[in-house]
Amino acid sequence: MSLLIEKRGAVGWIIFNQPAKRNAINGAMWRGIAPAMAQLEADREVRCIAFRGAGSEAFASGADISEFEEIRAQKEAVAEYDELLDQVLHAIQDSRKPSVAMIHGFCMGGGLEVALACDLRYCGRSGQFGIPAAKLGLAYNVEGHKRLIETVGHARAREIMFLGRRYSADEALAMGLVNGVFEDDALEREVSSLISQLCSNAPLAIANSKTIIEEYVKSSGEPDQARMAAAIERCAKSADYQEGRRAFMEKRRPAFEGK
């Protein structure tokens, strides 16, 4: 299968599995992401959802160009494709569970869109980033622009979109495109350690922060005060909050259950 779903302890992995094409994302893979997110979202044992590419050459080199003649040739097809991407990105962004992109090698175009929809991004020294839409004559979608601007600011977003060039891992770190860079042979170990730290924290507290942050970076309208207040109240009334207080007083590590 070109899109794999694996559960490893408290982590649900979504894996782009087309290494012969540098994990280029085809239509079936795009259509599979939202259902995969829903499956992992519903699993109470899963604390974090992580994305990666099969092998170590690429996270995802972009959308599968071999399908462009079919899915981007007509106006109606382009609109349908953009709607699908919108659903995919929102499935990742709107999840109450934190998401992490672990990036080896190429992370281009649609692959970078997926990574930007994740909450956290970490890459190896081999990481290469870019959005070559201007070199292909493509109209890059609204949601992709929005998340790029939120992440790197409008000045950097203009450069990335206008030039269509590739950026190294260190350049990506400097502009805030990724949260950290590790040696390639240490990437999985370091990301696993970070995910372990994340999964040990209170799920409802993380969900609360994610809700509030997303409200403040959404593209239109004022932050939904009622939604944010409900997230805070849910966390404040949780058994996890009581466990956190007890653990602090008892000088022990808390055991959060997400309720």
C-alpha positions as CSV (number, residue, x, y, z in Angstrom):
1,M,0.0,0.0,0.0
2,S,1.2,3.5,-0.8
3,L,-0.1,4.9,2.6
4,L,0.7,2.9,5.7
5,I,-0.9,3.3,9.2
6,E,1.1,1.9,12.0
7,K,0.5,2.1,15.8
8,R,3.6,1.9,17.9
9,G,2.7,2.3,21.6
10,A,1.1,5.7,22.1
11,V,2.1,6.9,18.6
12,G,0.1,6.5,15.4
13,W,2.3,6.7,12.3
14,I,1.1,7.7,8.9
15,I,3.8,6.7,6.4
16,F,4.1,7.8,2.7
17,N,5.2,4.5,1.1
18,Q,6.2,5.2,-2.5
19,P,10.0,5.2,-2.1
20,A,10.6,4.5,-5.8
21,K,9.1,7.9,-6.5
22,R,10.6,9.6,-3.5
23,N,7.3,9.1,-1.7
24,A,5.4,11.4,-4.1
25,I,1.9,11.7,-2.9
26,N,-0.7,10.2,-5.3
27,G,-4.4,10.6,-5.3
28,A,-5.0,7.4,-3.3
29,M,-2.5,8.7,-0.6
30,W,-4.2,12.1,-0.4
31,R,-7.6,10.4,-0.1
32,G,-6.3,8.1,2.6
33,I,-4.9,10.8,5.0
34,A,-8.1,12.1,6.4
35,P,-9.6,8.6,7.2
36,A,-6.2,7.7,8.8
37,M,-6.3,10.8,10.9
38,A,-9.9,9.9,12.0
39,Q,-8.9,6.4,12.9
40,L,-6.0,7.5,15.0
41,E,-8.0,10.4,16.5
42,A,-10.6,7.9,17.7
43,D,-8.0,5.6,19.3
44,R,-7.8,6.6,23.0
45,E,-4.4,4.9,23.3
46,V,-2.8,7.2,20.7
47,R,-1.4,10.3,22.2
48,C,0.5,11.6,19.1
49,I,0.1,11.3,15.3
50,A,3.4,11.3,13.4
51,F,4.2,11.5,9.7
52,R,7.2,10.2,7.8
53,G,8.3,8.8,4.5
54,A,9.4,5.3,3.8
55,G,13.1,4.9,3.7
56,S,15.5,7.8,4.2
57,E,15.6,9.6,0.9
58,A,12.4,11.6,1.2
59,F,9.6,12.6,3.5
60,A,7.5,13.3,0.4
61,S,8.9,14.9,-2.8
62,G,5.5,16.5,-3.6
63,A,2.4,15.5,-5.3
64,D,2.7,12.7,-7.9
65,I,3.3,14.7,-11.1
66,S,2.4,11.7,-13.2
67,E,-1.2,12.3,-12.2
68,F,-1.3,16.0,-13.1
69,E,-2.6,15.5,-16.6
70,E,-5.6,13.8,-15.0
71,I,-6.2,15.7,-11.8
72,R,-5.0,19.2,-12.8
73,A,-5.9,19.5,-16.5
74,Q,-9.4,20.8,-16.2
75,K,-10.9,23.6,-14.1
76,E,-13.3,21.2,-12.4
77,A,-10.6,18.7,-11.6
78,V,-8.4,21.4,-10.1
79,A,-11.2,22.6,-7.9
80,E,-11.9,19.0,-6.8
81,Y,-8.2,18.4,-6.1
82,D,-7.9,21.7,-4.1
83,E,-11.0,20.7,-2.0
84,L,-9.4,17.3,-1.3
85,L,-6.2,19.0,-0.1
86,D,-8.2,21.4,2.0
87,Q,-9.9,18.4,3.7
88,V,-6.5,16.7,4.3
89,L,-4.8,19.8,5.8
90,H,-7.8,20.5,8.1
91,A,-7.9,16.9,9.2
92,I,-4.3,17.3,10.5
93,Q,-4.7,20.8,11.8
94,D,-8.0,20.3,13.5
95,S,-7.1,17.1,15.3
96,R,-7.0,17.5,19.1
97,K,-4.0,15.3,19.2
98,P,-0.6,16.8,18.5
99,S,1.1,15.9,15.2
100,V,4.8,15.6,14.3
101,A,6.5,15.4,10.9
102,M,9.8,13.5,10.9
103,I,11.6,14.5,7.7
104,H,14.4,12.7,5.9
105,G,15.6,14.2,2.6
106,F,13.2,15.8,0.2
107,C,10.1,17.6,1.6
108,M,8.8,19.5,-1.4
109,G,5.5,20.9,-2.6
110,G,2.6,18.8,-1.3
111,G,4.9,17.0,1.1
112,L,5.8,20.4,2.7
113,E,2.1,21.2,2.8
114,V,1.5,18.1,5.0
115,A,4.5,18.9,7.2
116,L,3.3,22.5,7.7
117,A,-0.1,21.2,8.7
118,C,1.6,19.3,11.5
119,D,2.2,21.0,14.9
120,L,6.0,20.1,15.0
121,R,8.6,19.4,12.3
122,Y,12.0,17.9,12.8
123,C,14.5,17.0,10.0
124,G,17.8,15.4,9.3
125,R,20.8,17.2,7.8
126,S,19.7,15.8,4.4
127,G,16.5,17.8,4.5
128,Q,15.6,19.8,1.4
129,F,12.6,22.0,1.3
130,G,10.7,24.0,-1.3
131,I,7.5,24.7,-3.1
132,P,8.2,24.7,-6.9
133,A,4.7,25.9,-7.9
134,A,6.1,28.9,-9.8
135,K,8.3,26.6,-11.9
136,L,5.4,24.4,-12.8
137,G,2.9,27.1,-13.5
138,L,0.7,25.9,-10.6
139,A,-1.7,28.0,-8.6
140,Y,-0.8,27.0,-5.1
141,N,-3.9,26.6,-2.8
142,V,-5.1,29.1,-0.2
143,E,-4.6,26.8,2.8
144,G,-1.0,26.1,1.8
145,H,-0.3,29.8,1.5
146,K,-2.0,30.5,4.9
147,R,0.0,27.9,6.9
148,L,3.3,29.0,5.2
149,I,2.7,32.6,6.1
150,E,1.8,31.7,9.7
151,T,5.0,29.7,10.0
152,V,7.7,31.8,8.3
153,G,6.0,35.2,7.8
154,H,5.0,37.0,4.6
155,A,8.5,38.1,3.5
156,R,9.9,34.6,3.6
157,A,6.7,33.2,2.1
158,R,7.1,35.5,-0.9
159,E,10.7,34.4,-1.5
160,I,9.8,30.7,-1.2
161,M,6.8,31.0,-3.6
162,F,8.3,33.4,-6.1
163,L,11.7,31.7,-6.5
164,G,10.6,28.1,-6.1
165,R,14.1,27.2,-5.0
166,R,15.3,24.5,-2.5
167,Y,16.4,25.3,1.0
168,S,18.7,23.3,3.1
169,A,17.9,22.0,6.6
170,D,19.9,24.8,8.3
171,E,18.1,27.4,6.1
172,A,14.8,25.8,7.0
173,L,15.7,26.0,10.7
174,A,16.8,29.6,10.5
175,M,13.4,30.7,8.9
176,G,11.3,28.6,11.4
177,L,10.2,26.1,8.8
178,V,11.3,23.3,11.1
179,N,11.7,23.1,14.9
180,G,15.0,21.3,15.0
181,V,17.7,19.7,12.8
182,F,19.6,16.5,13.8
183,E,22.2,14.3,12.1
184,D,20.5,11.9,9.8
185,D,21.6,8.8,11.7
186,A,20.2,10.3,14.9
187,L,17.0,11.7,13.6
188,E,14.7,8.8,14.5
189,R,16.2,8.5,18.0
190,E,15.9,12.2,18.7
191,V,12.4,12.5,17.4
192,S,11.3,9.3,19.3
193,S,12.7,11.0,22.5
194,L,10.8,14.2,21.8
195,I,7.6,12.3,21.0
196,S,8.0,10.3,24.2
197,Q,8.2,13.5,26.2
198,L,5.1,14.8,24.4
199,C,3.2,11.6,25.1
200,S,4.1,11.7,28.8
201,N,2.3,15.1,29.2
202,A,-1.4,15.7,29.8
203,P,-3.3,15.1,26.5
204,L,-6.1,17.6,27.5
205,A,-3.6,20.3,28.4
206,I,-2.0,19.9,25.0
207,A,-5.4,19.8,23.3
208,N,-6.3,23.0,25.1
209,S,-3.2,24.8,23.9
210,K,-3.7,23.5,20.4
211,T,-7.3,24.8,20.3
212,I,-6.3,28.3,21.5
213,I,-3.3,28.6,19.2
214,E,-5.4,27.5,16.2
215,E,-8.1,30.0,17.1
216,Y,-5.5,32.9,17.1
217,V,-3.9,31.9,13.8
218,K,-7.0,31.1,11.8
219,S,-7.4,33.2,8.6
220,S,-10.7,35.0,9.3
221,G,-12.9,36.1,12.1
222,E,-12.2,36.7,15.7
223,P,-11.0,33.9,18.0
224,D,-13.9,31.8,19.2
225,Q,-14.0,32.8,22.9
226,A,-16.6,30.1,23.7
227,R,-14.6,27.4,22.1
228,M,-11.4,28.4,23.9
229,A,-13.2,28.7,27.3
230,A,-14.7,25.2,26.8
231,A,-11.3,23.8,26.1
232,I,-9.9,25.4,29.3
233,E,-12.9,24.2,31.4
234,R,-12.5,20.7,30.0
235,C,-8.9,20.7,31.1
236,A,-9.6,22.3,34.5
237,K,-12.2,19.7,35.4
238,S,-10.2,16.7,34.2
239,A,-8.9,13.9,36.3
240,D,-5.5,14.6,34.7
241,Y,-5.4,18.0,36.3
242,Q,-6.0,16.4,39.7
243,E,-3.4,13.8,39.0
244,G,-0.9,16.5,38.0
245,R,-1.4,18.4,41.2
246,R,-1.1,15.2,43.3
247,A,2.0,14.1,41.5
248,F,3.6,17.5,42.0
249,M,2.9,17.4,45.8
250,E,4.1,13.8,46.0
251,K,7.2,14.5,44.0
252,R,6.6,11.8,41.5
253,R,6.0,11.6,37.7
254,P,2.3,12.0,36.9
255,A,0.4,9.2,35.0
256,F,-2.0,11.1,32.7
257,E,-4.9,9.2,31.1
258,G,-6.4,11.9,28.9
259,K,-9.6,12.2,30.9
